[in-house]
Amino acid sequence: MRIVLMGLGWALLALVALLLLALVLPARAAIEYREGALSVQLRLLGIQFHAYPFPEGLKRRRPPAHKPKKKKSGKRGRRAGKKPMFEWDDLQGILGMAGAFTRRALRAIRITDIILIVPVHRDNAAETALACGRSEAWLSGVAAALQNFMELRWTQLRVLPDFTGEITAGFYLSCRVGARPVSFLIAGVHAFLYLLKKDDPPPARAGGPVSAGPHPNGQSG
């Protein structure tokens, strides 16, 4: 019995150590989108595996979903005095918590080796050149805006003019996304503390209203 308990203890300790390593070590994903097909490869704990598309052996045939029949019911008015599910203060707290979590989570994400190639084709060469200029300005603006929230490292950002209409591959995107899972855990704790701080009542002021004391001449103020 003692040997079994020791074995269970060591197994539990190894599981906890593996969980801590999974939280501390960075997780990486290699994403590629080419000709309408998405490919995602994950690397976790030094092990790399293909995440998407799923292998054929893991795909299960699902039976067709039956549409539920609509039940005929008469129109009912709103009940008088029914309180809403969320008050305005609760909604503000939830939105603030979500914003705090999103800000910290985005700062923990690193997207590197970004390659984006966008072919542009219009009816004639003049419209194609004009559309390329607009696309470059729009993509540069989006990239600059995203740079304020997360770390981006570009390898190539190119708008490819297609004057003859011979490019049929569509746009191409590839990048590497890396983050430490513990960063998301810290972001969740920070958001929860933000919500608790939001719910705390404001501290009372030290000094209360000062009452008028007796006048120096003996008359009340």
Protein Blocks (a to p, Z undefined) as FASTA:
>chain_A
ZZmmmmmmmmmmmmmmmmmmmmmpccddddddeehiacddddeehiacdfbdcdfklpcc
ddddddddddddddddddehiacfbdfklmmmmmmmmmmmmmmmmmmpccehiacddddd
dfblmlmmmmmmmmmmmmmmmmmmmmmmmccddfbdcddddfkopacnbpaddddddddf
klmmmmmmmmmmmmmmmmpccdddfbdcddddddfkopaZZ
